[in-house]
Amino acid sequence: MATARVRHRWDLAVALGAIAIAMVLLSAPATGPLPPADAFGPPLRVCADPNNLPFSNRAKEGFENRIAALLAAELGRPLHYVWLPERRGYVRHTLGAGVCEMLLGVPEHLAAAVLVTRPYYRSTYVFLSRAGDARTVRSLDDPLLQRLRVGVHMIGDDYQNTPPAHALARRHIVRNVVGFPIYGDYTKPNPPSKLVEAVARGDIDLAIIWGPFAGYFAPRQPVKLRILPVEPQADGPRLPFTFAMALGVDPQDSTLRDRLDAILARRRGDIERLLDRYGVPRVRDTAGPAS
């Protein structure tokens, strides 16, 4: 993911208003030796999760991998990955520890912890169901949510959970909710995809999930699935369901931030097309154009 991966990434309740995918260091070696520092310039060191499609993986198949490659090429620097699973304390153990100089998929409002660029996309949580199911949910206040088997990603039992989990609990919708660990079995590919697969199998009737996860994994299921954005876009002032995602750099490195901002503006069309390829749903900011 957001987090974390929405995923869709960062502690899906703190960092993404609640996508929350910011997390604990689990060391993993970087792949291969560093390229020569004088090849084009010093390597661009990027921290990324090695098992978190559609965002990133060790095979560099995620859309964040593609964007990182585009940015490195524009900067004229070799790209070097430091692979770290995204867990709590992720910012502290990556940028904070100086092991890398750039993170992708950083919530825009995380600016207190990192220096963020302009957002390069704005996505939303979505309702995911089987296309053939006549029971269509479009709102968090739909009475159907009281009766359907609803799946959500869960983070833990310490109240740091995803926006859907909090929104349903506020409505006393608990007994028919099925939790799926956002981290899951990390020895298997793409743990967050299990929630999408459960909808496709009919184990649950509906999932409320970070949009990039749904947009990427839904077309890969054996049955057609329906994706609808969660309404409203915010469940009260403290629980948003849409998040603008940016790049994050060290708070002292405004030079790199400014250069990345210029590239994001110049290559906006290419990045939009890339996000389309990965099925990332985007929404418009109420104050302006789509991010």
C-alpha positions as CSV (number, residue, x, y, z in Angstrom):
1,M,0.0,0.0,0.0
2,A,-0.4,3.9,2.3
3,T,-1.9,3.0,3.0
4,A,0.9,1.4,3.4
5,R,-0.7,-0.1,0.7
6,V,-3.5,3.2,1.3
7,R,-1.2,-0.2,2.2
8,H,-2.1,1.3,1.1
9,R,1.4,2.1,4.0
10,W,2.5,4.0,7.1
11,D,0.6,3.1,10.3
12,L,-2.8,3.2,8.6
13,A,-4.4,5.1,11.4
14,V,-1.8,7.6,12.3
15,A,0.1,8.5,9.2
16,L,-2.8,8.3,6.8
17,G,-5.2,10.0,9.1
18,A,-5.4,6.9,9.8
19,I,-3.9,4.7,6.6
20,A,-1.1,4.3,8.9
21,I,1.8,2.7,7.3
22,A,4.8,4.3,9.2
23,M,6.7,1.6,11.1
24,V,9.5,-0.5,13.1
25,L,12.8,-1.3,11.5
26,L,13.2,-4.9,10.3
27,S,16.6,-4.9,8.8
28,A,17.2,-6.3,5.3
29,P,20.2,-6.1,3.1
30,A,20.3,-3.7,0.1
31,T,20.6,-5.5,-3.2
32,G,24.0,-5.6,-4.8
33,P,27.0,-3.3,-4.4
34,L,26.6,0.4,-4.7
35,P,27.3,1.7,-8.2
36,P,30.4,3.8,-8.6
37,A,29.8,7.2,-7.0
38,D,31.2,9.0,-10.0
39,A,29.1,7.1,-12.7
40,F,26.6,10.0,-12.9
41,G,26.6,11.4,-9.4
42,P,26.1,9.9,-5.9
43,P,23.5,7.1,-5.7
44,L,20.0,8.2,-4.9
45,R,19.3,6.0,-1.8
46,V,15.6,5.1,-1.5
47,C,14.1,3.1,1.3
48,A,11.3,0.8,0.1
49,D,9.4,-2.3,1.3
50,P,10.5,-5.5,-0.5
51,N,7.0,-7.1,-0.4
52,N,4.3,-4.5,-0.8
53,L,2.7,-4.4,-4.2
54,P,1.3,-2.4,-5.8
55,F,3.8,0.1,-4.2
56,S,7.1,-1.7,-4.2
57,N,8.8,-5.1,-4.1
58,R,12.3,-6.5,-4.4
59,A,11.7,-7.3,-8.1
60,K,11.0,-3.5,-8.6
61,E,7.5,-4.2,-10.0
62,G,5.6,-1.6,-8.1
63,F,4.5,1.9,-9.2
64,E,6.7,3.4,-6.6
65,N,9.7,1.5,-8.0
66,R,8.9,3.0,-11.4
67,I,8.6,6.5,-10.0
68,A,11.8,6.1,-8.1
69,A,13.6,5.1,-11.4
70,L,12.1,8.1,-13.2
71,L,13.3,10.5,-10.5
72,A,16.8,9.0,-10.3
73,A,17.1,9.3,-14.1
74,E,16.0,12.9,-14.0
75,L,18.5,13.7,-11.3
76,G,21.2,11.9,-13.2
77,R,22.0,9.6,-10.3
78,P,22.1,5.8,-10.0
79,L,19.2,4.3,-8.0
80,H,20.1,2.3,-4.9
81,Y,17.5,0.6,-2.7
82,V,17.6,-0.1,1.0
83,W,14.9,-2.7,1.5
84,L,13.1,-2.4,4.8
85,P,9.6,-3.8,5.6
86,E,7.3,-0.9,6.5
87,R,6.4,-1.2,10.2
88,R,6.0,1.3,13.1
89,G,8.9,3.7,13.4
90,Y,9.6,3.5,9.7
91,V,10.5,7.2,9.3
92,R,12.8,7.1,12.4
93,H,14.6,4.1,11.2
94,T,15.0,5.2,7.6
95,L,15.4,8.9,7.1
96,G,16.0,9.5,10.7
97,A,18.8,7.0,10.8
98,G,20.4,8.3,7.6
99,V,20.2,5.0,5.8
100,C,18.4,6.6,2.8
101,E,17.5,10.0,1.6
102,M,14.0,9.6,0.0
103,L,10.8,7.8,0.8
104,L,7.8,7.4,-1.5
105,G,4.2,7.3,-0.6
106,V,4.4,9.7,2.4
107,P,1.1,11.3,3.5
108,E,1.2,15.0,2.8
109,H,0.3,15.8,6.4
110,L,3.3,14.0,7.8
111,A,5.3,17.2,7.2
112,A,6.0,17.5,10.9
113,A,8.3,14.4,10.7
114,V,9.8,14.8,7.2
115,L,10.1,17.4,4.5
116,V,7.5,16.5,1.9
117,T,7.2,17.4,-1.8
118,R,4.1,18.4,-3.7
119,P,1.6,15.4,-3.7
120,Y,1.9,13.2,-6.8
121,Y,-1.5,11.6,-6.3
122,R,-4.5,11.7,-4.0
123,S,-6.4,8.5,-3.4
124,T,-9.3,7.2,-1.3
125,Y,-10.6,4.3,0.6
126,V,-13.1,2.3,-1.4
127,F,-16.0,-0.1,-1.0
128,L,-15.0,-3.4,-2.8
129,S,-17.7,-6.0,-3.6
130,R,-18.5,-8.6,-6.3
131,A,-19.9,-7.0,-9.4
132,G,-22.8,-9.4,-9.5
133,D,-24.0,-8.6,-5.9
134,A,-27.1,-6.4,-6.1
135,R,-26.4,-5.0,-2.6
136,T,-24.5,-1.8,-3.4
137,V,-23.0,0.2,-0.6
138,R,-22.0,3.8,-1.3
139,S,-22.0,5.4,2.1
140,L,-20.6,4.7,5.6
141,D,-24.2,5.4,6.8
142,D,-25.8,2.7,4.6
143,P,-28.0,0.4,6.8
144,L,-26.6,-2.5,4.7
145,L,-23.4,-2.3,6.7
146,Q,-25.3,-3.5,9.7
147,R,-26.0,-6.8,7.9
148,L,-23.2,-7.6,5.5
149,R,-20.0,-9.4,6.3
150,V,-17.6,-6.5,6.1
151,G,-13.8,-7.0,5.9
152,V,-11.3,-4.4,6.9
153,H,-7.5,-4.2,7.4
154,M,-6.4,-4.2,11.0
155,I,-3.1,-3.1,12.5
156,G,-3.3,-4.2,16.1
157,D,-5.1,-4.0,19.4
158,D,-3.7,-0.7,20.6
159,Y,-6.2,1.5,18.9
160,Q,-3.9,2.4,16.0
161,N,-6.2,1.0,13.3
162,T,-7.4,1.9,9.8
163,P,-10.1,4.5,9.1
164,P,-12.7,1.9,8.2
165,A,-12.2,0.0,11.5
166,H,-12.7,3.2,13.5
167,A,-15.7,4.4,11.4
168,L,-17.5,1.1,11.8
169,A,-16.8,1.0,15.5
170,R,-18.2,4.5,15.9
171,R,-21.5,3.2,14.4
172,H,-21.4,0.1,16.7
173,I,-20.9,-2.2,13.7
174,V,-18.6,-4.8,15.2
175,R,-20.0,-8.3,15.3
176,N,-20.3,-8.6,11.5
177,V,-16.8,-7.2,10.8
178,V,-13.9,-9.4,9.8
179,G,-10.4,-8.2,10.4
180,F,-7.5,-9.0,8.1
181,P,-4.0,-8.1,9.3
182,I,-2.4,-5.5,7.1
183,Y,1.0,-7.1,7.7
184,G,-0.3,-10.7,7.4
185,D,2.2,-13.5,6.7
186,Y,5.2,-11.6,5.4
187,T,6.8,-14.8,4.1
188,K,4.0,-14.9,1.4
189,P,3.7,-12.4,-1.4
190,N,1.6,-9.3,-1.0
191,P,0.0,-9.8,2.4
192,P,-2.6,-7.0,2.0
193,S,-4.1,-8.7,-1.1
194,K,-5.8,-11.3,1.1
195,L,-8.6,-8.9,1.9
196,V,-9.3,-8.6,-1.9
197,E,-9.1,-12.3,-2.4
198,A,-11.7,-12.9,0.4
199,V,-14.2,-10.7,-1.4
200,A,-13.6,-12.6,-4.6
201,R,-14.1,-16.0,-2.9
202,G,-17.3,-14.8,-1.2
203,D,-15.8,-15.2,2.3
204,I,-17.0,-11.7,3.0
205,D,-19.6,-9.5,1.2
206,L,-17.7,-6.3,1.2
207,A,-14.3,-4.8,1.9
208,I,-13.5,-1.2,2.9
209,I,-9.9,-0.9,1.7
210,W,-7.3,1.6,0.6
211,G,-7.9,2.3,-3.1
212,P,-4.5,1.4,-4.5
213,F,-4.8,-2.1,-3.1
214,A,-8.2,-2.5,-4.6
215,G,-7.3,-1.0,-8.0
216,Y,-4.3,-3.3,-8.4
217,F,-5.5,-6.6,-7.0
218,A,-9.2,-6.6,-8.0
219,P,-8.6,-7.1,-11.8
220,R,-6.4,-10.0,-10.9
221,Q,-9.2,-12.0,-9.3
222,P,-11.2,-14.8,-11.1
223,V,-14.5,-12.8,-10.7
224,K,-15.3,-9.2,-11.5
225,L,-15.2,-6.9,-8.6
226,R,-16.9,-3.5,-8.1
227,I,-15.0,-0.5,-6.7
228,L,-16.8,2.6,-5.4
229,P,-15.2,5.4,-3.4
230,V,-16.1,5.7,0.2
231,E,-18.5,8.5,1.0
232,P,-18.2,10.9,2.7
233,Q,-14.5,11.7,2.1
234,A,-14.1,12.4,5.8
235,D,-16.0,10.9,8.7
236,G,-15.9,13.9,10.9
237,P,-13.0,16.3,11.3
238,R,-10.5,13.7,12.6
239,L,-11.1,10.7,10.3
240,P,-10.4,11.4,6.6
241,F,-10.7,8.7,4.0
242,T,-8.8,10.5,1.2
243,F,-5.1,11.2,1.4
244,A,-2.6,13.1,-0.7
245,M,0.7,11.2,-1.1
246,A,4.1,12.8,-1.6
247,L,7.8,12.1,-1.5
248,G,9.6,12.6,1.8
249,V,13.2,13.7,2.4
250,D,15.3,14.7,5.4
251,P,13.9,17.9,7.0
252,Q,17.3,19.6,6.4
253,D,17.5,18.7,2.7
254,S,15.3,21.4,1.0
255,T,17.6,21.4,-2.0
256,L,16.6,17.8,-2.9
257,R,13.0,18.5,-2.1
258,D,12.9,21.4,-4.5
259,R,14.6,19.4,-7.3
260,L,12.1,16.6,-6.8
261,D,9.2,19.1,-6.8
262,A,10.4,20.4,-10.2
263,I,10.6,16.9,-11.6
264,L,7.1,16.0,-10.3
265,A,5.7,19.0,-12.0
266,R,7.6,18.4,-15.3
267,R,6.7,14.7,-15.5
268,R,3.2,14.9,-14.1
269,G,1.7,13.4,-17.3
270,D,4.0,10.4,-17.2
271,I,3.3,9.8,-13.5
272,E,-0.5,10.0,-14.1
273,R,-0.3,7.4,-16.9
274,L,1.8,5.2,-14.7
275,L,-0.8,5.4,-11.9
276,D,-3.5,4.5,-14.5
277,R,-1.6,1.4,-15.4
278,Y,-1.6,0.3,-11.8
279,G,-5.3,1.1,-11.3
280,V,-4.7,3.6,-8.6
281,P,-8.0,5.4,-8.0
282,R,-7.6,9.2,-7.7
283,V,-9.9,11.8,-6.3
284,R,-10.1,15.6,-6.5
285,D,-9.1,17.8,-3.7
286,T,-12.2,19.8,-2.8
287,A,-10.0,22.9,-3.1
288,G,-8.5,22.2,-6.5
289,P,-7.6,19.7,-9.3
290,A,-6.9,16.0,-8.8
291,S,-3.6,15.2,-7.1
